[in-house]
Amino acid sequence: MHDFEYIRPKTIDEAVSFLDVHGPDARILAGGTDLLIQLRNNDIQPSFVLDLKNIPELQTGIQMKNGFVSIGATVTMSELIMNPLIDRYFPALIDAAEVVGSVQIRNRATLVGNICNASPAADSAPPLLVYGAEVIAVGSKEARHIPLNDFFVRSGVTILQKGEFVASIELPVPRKKMGAAHVRRTRRRGHDLASVTLCCGVEETGTVRLCYGSVGPRPILVVDESGVLADERASEEAKAAIFESMFAQASPSKKSMRASPAYRLAMLRVLGRQALKLALERLHEGGK
Amino acid sequence: MEKLVPIEMNINYQHYRLNVSPIKRLLDVLREDLDLIGTKECCGIGECGACTVLVNGRAINSCLMLAVEADGADILTAEGLSNNGRLDSLQEAFLEKGAVQCGFCIPGQLIAAKYLLTQNPHPTRQEVEEGMAGNLCRCGGYERIIDAVISVAEKGEKQK
Protein backbone atom coordinates (compact mmCIF):
# COMPACT_ATOMS: atom_id res chain seq x y z
CA MET A 1 0.00 0.00 0.00
CA HIS A 2 1.27 3.44 -0.97
CA ASP A 3 1.63 6.10 1.76
CA PHE A 4 -1.36 8.30 2.43
CA GLU A 5 -2.62 10.54 5.18
CA TYR A 6 -5.80 9.53 7.01
CA ILE A 7 -8.33 12.35 7.38
CA ARG A 8 -11.29 12.04 9.72
CA PRO A 9 -13.59 15.08 9.39
CA LYS A 10 -16.27 15.72 12.02
CA THR A 11 -18.69 17.73 9.86
CA ILE A 12 -19.88 17.77 6.25
CA ASP A 13 -18.47 21.31 5.91
CA GLU A 14 -15.06 20.15 7.05
CA ALA A 15 -15.11 17.29 4.53
CA VAL A 16 -16.29 19.59 1.72
CA SER A 17 -13.59 22.22 2.43
CA PHE A 18 -10.95 19.52 2.46
CA LEU A 19 -12.15 18.06 -0.83
CA ASP A 20 -12.30 21.54 -2.38
CA VAL A 21 -8.57 21.84 -1.92
CA HIS A 22 -7.39 18.23 -2.17
CA GLY A 23 -10.22 16.61 -4.15
CA PRO A 24 -8.14 15.03 -6.93
CA ASP A 25 -5.57 13.64 -4.44
CA ALA A 26 -8.16 12.28 -2.00
CA ARG A 27 -10.32 9.19 -1.95
CA ILE A 28 -13.44 8.82 0.16
CA LEU A 29 -13.74 5.93 2.59
CA ALA A 30 -17.02 4.60 3.99
CA GLY A 31 -17.27 0.79 4.09
CA GLY A 32 -13.93 0.36 2.34
CA THR A 33 -14.73 -3.04 0.81
CA ASP A 34 -13.79 -1.79 -2.67
CA LEU A 35 -11.39 1.00 -1.72
CA LEU A 36 -9.08 -1.19 0.39
CA ILE A 37 -8.65 -3.64 -2.48
CA GLN A 38 -7.72 -0.84 -4.89
CA LEU A 39 -5.27 0.60 -2.33
CA ARG A 40 -3.75 -2.81 -1.65
CA ASN A 41 -3.25 -3.50 -5.36
CA ASN A 42 -1.78 0.00 -5.85
CA ASP A 43 -4.45 0.59 -8.51
CA ILE A 44 -4.88 3.96 -6.87
CA GLN A 45 -2.33 5.99 -4.92
CA PRO A 46 -4.18 8.84 -3.22
CA SER A 47 -2.32 11.25 -0.93
CA PHE A 48 -5.32 11.38 1.41
CA VAL A 49 -8.01 8.93 2.49
CA LEU A 50 -11.00 10.77 3.89
CA ASP A 51 -13.13 8.68 6.26
CA LEU A 52 -16.79 9.77 6.37
CA LYS A 53 -17.77 7.50 9.26
CA ASN A 54 -17.23 10.02 12.06
CA ILE A 55 -19.53 12.72 10.69
CA PRO A 56 -22.71 12.74 12.84
CA GLU A 57 -24.68 14.50 10.03
CA LEU A 58 -24.11 11.42 7.86
CA GLN A 59 -25.05 8.96 10.60
CA THR A 60 -28.75 9.46 9.97
CA GLY A 61 -29.41 5.77 9.46
CA ILE A 62 -32.69 4.86 7.82
CA GLN A 63 -35.60 7.19 8.50
CA MET A 64 -38.99 8.17 7.18
CA LYS A 65 -39.48 11.84 6.32
CA ASN A 66 -42.50 13.25 4.47
CA GLY A 67 -43.19 10.46 2.07
CA PHE A 68 -39.55 9.47 1.61
CA VAL A 69 -37.35 6.91 3.24
CA SER A 70 -33.86 8.33 3.60
CA ILE A 71 -30.79 6.08 3.78
CA GLY A 72 -27.65 7.75 5.14
CA ALA A 73 -24.16 7.43 3.70
CA THR A 74 -22.93 5.12 6.46
CA VAL A 75 -25.79 2.57 6.30
CA THR A 76 -24.40 -0.90 5.61
CA MET A 77 -26.00 -3.68 3.60
CA SER A 78 -26.59 -5.64 6.85
CA GLU A 79 -28.41 -2.68 8.41
CA LEU A 80 -30.54 -2.37 5.30
CA ILE A 81 -31.51 -6.06 5.36
CA MET A 82 -32.66 -5.87 8.98
CA ASN A 83 -34.61 -2.61 8.67
CA PRO A 84 -38.43 -2.84 9.01
CA LEU A 85 -39.10 0.25 6.82
CA ILE A 86 -37.10 -1.22 3.95
CA ASP A 87 -38.76 -4.61 4.45
CA ARG A 88 -42.20 -3.02 4.32
CA TYR A 89 -41.80 -0.71 1.31
CA PHE A 90 -38.72 -1.80 -0.66
CA PRO A 91 -38.31 -5.60 -0.39
CA ALA A 92 -36.49 -5.89 -3.73
CA LEU A 93 -33.72 -3.76 -2.22
CA ILE A 94 -33.38 -6.41 0.48
CA ASP A 95 -33.26 -9.13 -2.21
CA ALA A 96 -30.28 -7.25 -3.67
CA ALA A 97 -28.50 -6.38 -0.40
CA GLU A 98 -28.71 -10.03 0.72
CA VAL A 99 -26.60 -11.22 -2.21
CA VAL A 100 -23.84 -8.63 -1.89
CA GLY A 101 -20.59 -10.41 -0.98
CA SER A 102 -20.50 -12.42 2.24
CA VAL A 103 -21.77 -11.55 5.73
CA GLN A 104 -18.38 -10.01 6.48
CA ILE A 105 -18.67 -7.77 3.41
CA ARG A 106 -22.31 -6.84 4.10
CA ASN A 107 -21.37 -5.79 7.62
CA ARG A 108 -19.08 -3.12 6.16
CA ALA A 109 -20.19 -2.30 2.61
CA THR A 110 -22.52 0.69 2.36
CA LEU A 111 -25.44 1.20 -0.01
CA VAL A 112 -24.18 4.67 -0.92
CA GLY A 113 -20.71 3.28 -1.63
CA ASN A 114 -22.19 0.63 -3.92
CA ILE A 115 -23.88 3.39 -5.93
CA CYS A 116 -20.87 5.75 -5.96
CA ASN A 117 -18.57 3.05 -7.34
CA ALA A 118 -20.98 2.89 -10.29
CA SER A 119 -20.16 -0.68 -11.19
CA PRO A 120 -22.45 -1.94 -13.96
CA ALA A 121 -22.86 -5.07 -11.81
CA ALA A 122 -23.81 -3.19 -8.61
CA ASP A 123 -26.53 -5.30 -7.03
CA SER A 124 -28.35 -2.42 -5.39
CA ALA A 125 -28.66 -0.28 -8.53
CA PRO A 126 -31.58 -2.07 -10.27
CA PRO A 127 -33.98 -2.00 -7.29
CA LEU A 128 -33.04 1.59 -6.44
CA LEU A 129 -33.80 2.63 -10.03
CA VAL A 130 -37.09 0.70 -10.09
CA TYR A 131 -38.15 2.41 -6.84
CA GLY A 132 -37.24 5.85 -8.25
CA ALA A 133 -34.36 6.67 -5.88
CA GLU A 134 -32.77 10.10 -5.66
CA VAL A 135 -29.22 10.81 -4.61
CA ILE A 136 -28.51 13.74 -2.27
CA ALA A 137 -25.09 15.13 -3.15
CA VAL A 138 -23.33 17.73 -0.99
CA GLY A 139 -20.45 19.98 -1.99
CA SER A 140 -19.29 23.58 -1.86
CA LYS A 141 -22.47 24.70 -3.62
CA GLU A 142 -26.01 23.91 -2.54
CA ALA A 143 -26.95 20.27 -1.96
CA ARG A 144 -28.29 18.62 -5.13
CA HIS A 145 -31.13 16.11 -5.47
CA ILE A 146 -30.19 13.92 -8.43
CA PRO A 147 -32.49 11.23 -9.82
CA LEU A 148 -30.42 8.03 -9.70
CA ASN A 149 -31.11 7.46 -13.38
CA ASP A 150 -29.19 10.69 -14.15
CA PHE A 151 -26.41 9.83 -11.68
CA PHE A 152 -24.75 6.93 -13.50
CA VAL A 153 -22.65 7.77 -16.54
CA ARG A 154 -20.68 4.63 -17.29
CA SER A 155 -18.65 2.00 -15.44
CA GLY A 156 -16.96 3.74 -12.50
CA VAL A 157 -18.16 7.21 -13.51
CA THR A 158 -20.99 9.26 -11.99
CA ILE A 159 -22.04 12.87 -12.54
CA LEU A 160 -20.65 13.90 -9.14
CA GLN A 161 -18.47 16.96 -9.53
CA LYS A 162 -15.12 17.70 -7.98
CA GLY A 163 -15.46 17.91 -4.21
CA GLU A 164 -18.99 16.51 -4.15
CA PHE A 165 -20.03 13.39 -2.27
CA VAL A 166 -23.29 11.59 -1.53
CA ALA A 167 -24.82 12.25 1.89
CA SER A 168 -27.87 10.02 1.47
CA ILE A 169 -30.25 8.26 -0.87
CA GLU A 170 -33.99 8.96 -0.78
CA LEU A 171 -36.68 6.54 -1.87
CA PRO A 172 -40.25 7.75 -2.39
CA VAL A 173 -42.74 5.55 -0.54
CA PRO A 174 -44.78 3.96 -3.39
CA ARG A 175 -48.17 5.70 -3.69
CA LYS A 176 -49.71 2.93 -5.72
CA LYS A 177 -49.69 -0.69 -4.61
CA MET A 178 -46.59 -2.29 -6.09
CA GLY A 179 -44.82 -5.66 -6.07
CA ALA A 180 -41.12 -5.84 -6.86
CA ALA A 181 -38.36 -8.45 -6.89
CA HIS A 182 -34.66 -8.51 -7.67
CA VAL A 183 -32.89 -11.56 -9.14
CA ARG A 184 -29.37 -12.20 -10.40
CA ARG A 185 -27.22 -14.74 -12.18
CA THR A 186 -23.76 -15.63 -10.87
CA ARG A 187 -21.18 -18.26 -11.71
CA ARG A 188 -21.33 -19.77 -8.25
CA ARG A 189 -23.70 -19.51 -5.30
CA GLY A 190 -22.21 -17.68 -2.37
CA HIS A 191 -20.36 -14.51 -2.99
CA ASP A 192 -19.53 -13.59 -6.52
CA LEU A 193 -20.12 -10.59 -8.75
CA ALA A 194 -23.25 -10.89 -10.84
CA SER A 195 -23.19 -11.79 -14.52
CA VAL A 196 -26.67 -10.32 -14.89
CA THR A 197 -28.83 -8.42 -12.38
CA LEU A 198 -32.47 -7.57 -12.88
CA CYS A 199 -35.24 -5.97 -10.87
CA CYS A 200 -38.89 -5.93 -11.86
CA GLY A 201 -41.57 -3.77 -10.25
CA VAL A 202 -45.27 -4.13 -11.10
CA GLU A 203 -47.77 -1.46 -10.08
CA GLU A 204 -51.43 -2.32 -9.48
CA THR A 205 -52.23 -0.30 -12.62
CA GLY A 206 -50.22 -2.81 -14.68
CA THR A 207 -47.25 -0.52 -15.29
CA VAL A 208 -44.00 -2.49 -15.19
CA ARG A 209 -40.66 -0.93 -14.29
CA LEU A 210 -37.70 -3.09 -15.26
CA CYS A 211 -34.06 -2.42 -14.58
CA TYR A 212 -31.13 -4.60 -15.62
CA GLY A 213 -27.42 -4.37 -14.94
CA SER A 214 -24.14 -5.98 -15.90
CA VAL A 215 -25.18 -6.05 -19.57
CA GLY A 216 -23.73 -2.68 -20.54
CA PRO A 217 -21.72 0.24 -19.19
CA ARG A 218 -24.47 1.25 -16.74
CA PRO A 219 -27.79 -0.16 -15.44
CA ILE A 220 -30.74 0.43 -17.76
CA LEU A 221 -34.24 1.39 -16.56
CA VAL A 222 -37.23 0.82 -18.86
CA VAL A 223 -40.94 1.30 -18.22
CA ASP A 224 -43.85 -0.41 -19.96
CA GLU A 225 -47.34 0.98 -19.48
CA SER A 226 -49.18 -1.42 -21.80
CA GLY A 227 -50.32 -3.62 -18.92
CA VAL A 228 -49.62 -6.75 -20.98
CA LEU A 229 -46.97 -8.20 -18.63
CA ALA A 230 -49.29 -8.00 -15.62
CA ASP A 231 -52.27 -9.37 -17.54
CA GLU A 232 -52.92 -13.03 -16.70
CA ARG A 233 -54.90 -13.49 -19.94
CA ALA A 234 -52.16 -12.10 -22.20
CA SER A 235 -50.37 -14.71 -24.34
CA GLU A 236 -46.76 -15.73 -23.77
CA GLU A 237 -45.96 -14.39 -27.27
CA ALA A 238 -47.38 -10.97 -26.42
CA LYS A 239 -45.35 -10.88 -23.19
CA ALA A 240 -42.18 -12.01 -24.96
CA ALA A 241 -42.58 -9.19 -27.49
CA ILE A 242 -42.83 -6.61 -24.69
CA PHE A 243 -39.76 -8.08 -22.97
CA GLU A 244 -37.82 -7.98 -26.27
CA SER A 245 -38.45 -4.26 -26.68
CA MET A 246 -37.56 -3.66 -23.02
CA PHE A 247 -34.25 -5.52 -23.39
CA ALA A 248 -33.29 -3.71 -26.60
CA GLN A 249 -30.77 -1.50 -24.78
CA ALA A 250 -28.71 -4.36 -23.40
CA SER A 251 -25.17 -4.32 -24.83
CA PRO A 252 -22.93 -6.66 -22.84
CA SER A 253 -19.18 -6.27 -23.19
CA LYS A 254 -17.21 -8.88 -25.12
CA LYS A 255 -14.25 -8.28 -22.82
CA SER A 256 -15.84 -9.29 -19.51
CA MET A 257 -14.44 -12.44 -17.96
CA ARG A 258 -17.58 -13.46 -16.12
CA ALA A 259 -19.85 -14.41 -19.03
CA SER A 260 -20.15 -14.08 -22.80
CA PRO A 261 -22.58 -11.57 -24.36
CA ALA A 262 -24.72 -14.42 -25.76
CA TYR A 263 -25.07 -16.02 -22.33
CA ARG A 264 -25.91 -12.73 -20.65
CA LEU A 265 -28.56 -11.85 -23.22
CA ALA A 266 -30.12 -15.31 -22.92
CA MET A 267 -30.13 -15.10 -19.11
CA LEU A 268 -31.67 -11.63 -19.23
CA ARG A 269 -34.80 -13.20 -20.75
CA VAL A 270 -34.89 -15.92 -18.09
CA LEU A 271 -34.39 -13.48 -15.25
CA GLY A 272 -37.03 -11.14 -16.68
CA ARG A 273 -39.71 -13.84 -16.50
CA GLN A 274 -38.51 -15.00 -13.08
CA ALA A 275 -38.57 -11.52 -11.55
CA LEU A 276 -41.94 -10.69 -13.13
CA LYS A 277 -43.47 -13.82 -11.59
CA LEU A 278 -42.08 -12.99 -8.14
CA ALA A 279 -43.13 -9.35 -8.43
CA LEU A 280 -46.68 -10.33 -9.38
CA GLU A 281 -46.83 -12.76 -6.43
CA ARG A 282 -45.78 -9.98 -4.11
CA LEU A 283 -48.30 -7.58 -5.66
CA HIS A 284 -51.07 -10.10 -5.12
CA GLU A 285 -49.93 -10.74 -1.56
CA GLY A 286 -50.97 -7.17 -0.89
CA GLY A 287 -48.20 -5.12 -2.41
CA LYS A 288 -44.64 -5.32 -1.23
CA MET B 1 6.77 10.48 5.51
CA GLU B 2 3.81 8.65 6.95
CA LYS B 3 2.16 10.27 9.93
CA LEU B 4 1.40 7.88 12.80
CA VAL B 5 -2.11 8.06 14.20
CA PRO B 6 -2.84 7.41 17.90
CA ILE B 7 -5.67 4.93 18.41
CA GLU B 8 -7.22 2.95 21.26
CA MET B 9 -8.85 -0.45 20.98
CA ASN B 10 -10.08 -3.21 23.25
CA ILE B 11 -8.78 -6.44 21.82
CA ASN B 12 -9.87 -9.69 23.48
CA TYR B 13 -10.98 -7.73 26.57
CA GLN B 14 -7.63 -6.01 26.91
CA HIS B 15 -7.09 -2.28 26.35
CA TYR B 16 -4.44 -1.11 23.89
CA ARG B 17 -3.10 2.35 23.05
CA LEU B 18 -1.14 2.31 19.82
CA ASN B 19 0.40 4.64 17.27
CA VAL B 20 -0.32 3.11 13.90
CA SER B 21 0.59 3.89 10.35
CA PRO B 22 -2.54 4.88 8.40
CA ILE B 23 -1.66 2.43 5.66
CA LYS B 24 -1.74 -0.57 8.00
CA ARG B 25 -4.81 -2.74 7.88
CA LEU B 26 -6.35 -4.00 11.09
CA LEU B 27 -4.99 -7.41 10.05
CA ASP B 28 -1.41 -6.07 9.87
CA VAL B 29 -1.61 -4.46 13.31
CA LEU B 30 -3.03 -7.61 14.89
CA ARG B 31 -0.42 -9.88 13.36
CA GLU B 32 2.70 -7.73 13.13
CA ASP B 33 2.41 -5.27 16.00
CA LEU B 34 0.51 -7.38 18.55
CA ASP B 35 1.64 -10.87 17.56
CA LEU B 36 -1.98 -12.06 17.43
CA ILE B 37 -1.21 -14.43 14.59
CA GLY B 38 -4.36 -16.54 14.92
CA THR B 39 -5.96 -14.16 12.45
CA LYS B 40 -4.65 -15.22 9.04
CA GLU B 41 -4.01 -13.46 5.77
CA CYS B 42 -4.85 -15.45 2.68
CA CYS B 43 -6.56 -13.70 -0.25
CA GLY B 44 -6.24 -10.12 1.02
CA ILE B 45 -9.32 -9.02 -0.92
CA GLY B 46 -12.21 -10.07 1.30
CA GLU B 47 -13.08 -13.31 -0.41
CA CYS B 48 -11.72 -16.08 1.82
CA GLY B 49 -12.60 -15.03 5.37
CA ALA B 50 -9.34 -16.25 6.95
CA CYS B 51 -8.89 -12.79 8.53
CA THR B 52 -12.39 -12.62 10.04
CA VAL B 53 -12.59 -10.86 13.42
CA LEU B 54 -15.46 -9.28 15.36
CA VAL B 55 -15.44 -5.48 15.46
CA ASN B 56 -18.05 -4.15 17.90
CA GLY B 57 -19.70 -7.56 17.73
CA ARG B 58 -19.90 -7.75 13.95
CA ALA B 59 -17.90 -10.13 11.77
CA ILE B 60 -15.72 -8.30 9.26
CA ASN B 61 -12.69 -9.04 7.09
CA SER B 62 -9.72 -7.44 8.84
CA CYS B 63 -7.90 -7.24 5.49
CA LEU B 64 -10.50 -4.72 4.31
CA MET B 65 -10.34 -2.40 7.30
CA LEU B 66 -7.65 0.13 8.14
CA ALA B 67 -6.41 -0.12 11.71
CA VAL B 68 -7.14 3.60 12.18
CA GLU B 69 -10.81 2.89 11.43
CA ALA B 70 -10.91 0.59 14.45
CA ASP B 71 -10.14 3.46 16.82
CA GLY B 72 -12.41 3.03 19.86
CA ALA B 73 -13.64 -0.40 18.80
CA ASP B 74 -14.02 -3.68 20.71
CA ILE B 75 -12.31 -6.47 18.82
CA LEU B 76 -12.47 -10.22 19.27
CA THR B 77 -10.00 -12.51 17.54
CA ALA B 78 -9.69 -16.30 17.75
CA GLU B 79 -7.22 -15.87 20.62
CA GLY B 80 -10.01 -14.29 22.67
CA LEU B 81 -12.40 -17.23 22.36
CA SER B 82 -10.92 -19.37 25.14
CA ASN B 83 -11.13 -18.26 28.74
CA ASN B 84 -8.32 -19.12 31.21
CA GLY B 85 -7.31 -22.10 29.11
CA ARG B 86 -10.91 -23.34 28.77
CA LEU B 87 -11.92 -23.66 25.16
CA ASP B 88 -15.06 -22.01 23.83
CA SER B 89 -17.90 -24.44 23.06
CA LEU B 90 -17.31 -23.86 19.33
CA GLN B 91 -13.65 -24.78 19.65
CA GLU B 92 -14.62 -27.96 21.55
CA ALA B 93 -17.15 -28.83 18.87
CA PHE B 94 -14.65 -28.29 16.03
CA LEU B 95 -12.29 -30.75 17.75
CA GLU B 96 -15.04 -33.24 18.54
CA LYS B 97 -16.41 -33.27 14.97
CA GLY B 98 -12.98 -33.42 13.34
CA ALA B 99 -13.64 -30.12 11.60
CA VAL B 100 -9.98 -29.09 11.58
CA GLN B 101 -7.78 -30.42 8.80
CA CYS B 102 -4.82 -28.18 7.91
CA GLY B 103 -6.22 -25.58 10.32
CA PHE B 104 -5.37 -22.43 8.40
CA CYS B 105 -8.95 -21.24 7.89
CA ILE B 106 -10.16 -22.32 11.33
CA PRO B 107 -9.61 -19.09 13.33
CA GLY B 108 -11.71 -17.25 10.74
CA GLN B 109 -14.28 -20.05 10.65
CA LEU B 110 -14.61 -19.95 14.44
CA ILE B 111 -15.17 -16.20 14.53
CA ALA B 112 -17.66 -16.39 11.66
CA ALA B 113 -19.49 -19.19 13.50
CA LYS B 114 -19.46 -17.19 16.74
CA TYR B 115 -21.08 -14.28 14.91
CA LEU B 116 -23.61 -16.52 13.18
CA LEU B 117 -24.75 -18.03 16.49
CA THR B 118 -25.11 -14.64 18.17
CA GLN B 119 -27.33 -13.48 15.28
CA ASN B 120 -29.20 -16.77 14.94
CA PRO B 121 -28.79 -19.17 17.89
CA HIS B 122 -30.63 -22.04 16.14
CA PRO B 123 -29.67 -21.98 12.47
CA THR B 124 -30.76 -24.59 9.96
CA ARG B 125 -28.05 -26.31 7.94
CA GLN B 126 -28.79 -24.02 5.03
CA GLU B 127 -28.55 -20.94 7.25
CA VAL B 128 -25.11 -22.09 8.42
CA GLU B 129 -24.07 -22.54 4.78
CA GLU B 130 -25.31 -19.05 3.90
CA GLY B 131 -23.93 -17.42 7.03
CA MET B 132 -20.49 -18.92 6.54
CA ALA B 133 -20.29 -18.54 2.75
CA GLY B 134 -17.59 -15.92 3.29
CA ASN B 135 -15.18 -18.47 4.80
CA LEU B 136 -13.39 -20.77 2.41
CA CYS B 137 -11.74 -24.06 3.46
CA ARG B 138 -9.28 -25.28 0.87
CA CYS B 139 -9.25 -28.74 2.52
CA GLY B 140 -12.95 -28.91 1.75
CA GLY B 141 -13.88 -29.62 5.35
CA TYR B 142 -17.20 -27.84 5.09
CA GLU B 143 -19.49 -30.69 6.15
CA ARG B 144 -17.72 -31.23 9.46
CA ILE B 145 -17.43 -27.49 10.09
CA ILE B 146 -21.19 -27.17 9.62
CA ASP B 147 -21.77 -30.26 11.82
CA ALA B 148 -19.71 -28.59 14.55
CA VAL B 149 -21.64 -25.31 14.38
CA ILE B 150 -24.98 -27.11 14.46
CA SER B 151 -23.91 -29.31 17.39
CA VAL B 152 -23.19 -26.17 19.43
CA ALA B 153 -26.59 -24.74 18.55
CA GLU B 154 -28.24 -28.03 19.59
CA LYS B 155 -26.34 -28.15 22.88
CA GLY B 156 -27.47 -24.61 23.60
CA GLU B 157 -31.02 -25.82 23.04
CA LYS B 158 -30.69 -28.73 25.50
CA GLN B 159 -29.26 -26.53 28.25
CA LYS B 160 -32.43 -24.41 28.15
Interface residues (C-beta under 8 A of the other chain):
Chain A: M1 H2 D3 F4 E5 Y6 R8 L29 G32 T33 L36 I37 L39 R40 V49 D51 K53 S78 G101 S102 V103 Q104 I105 N107 R108 R189 G190 H191
Chain B: M1 E2 K3 V5 P22 I23 R25 G44 I45 G46 E47 G49 T52 R58 A59 I60 N61 C63 L64 M65 L66 V68 E69 A112 Y115 L116 G131 M132 A133 G134 N135
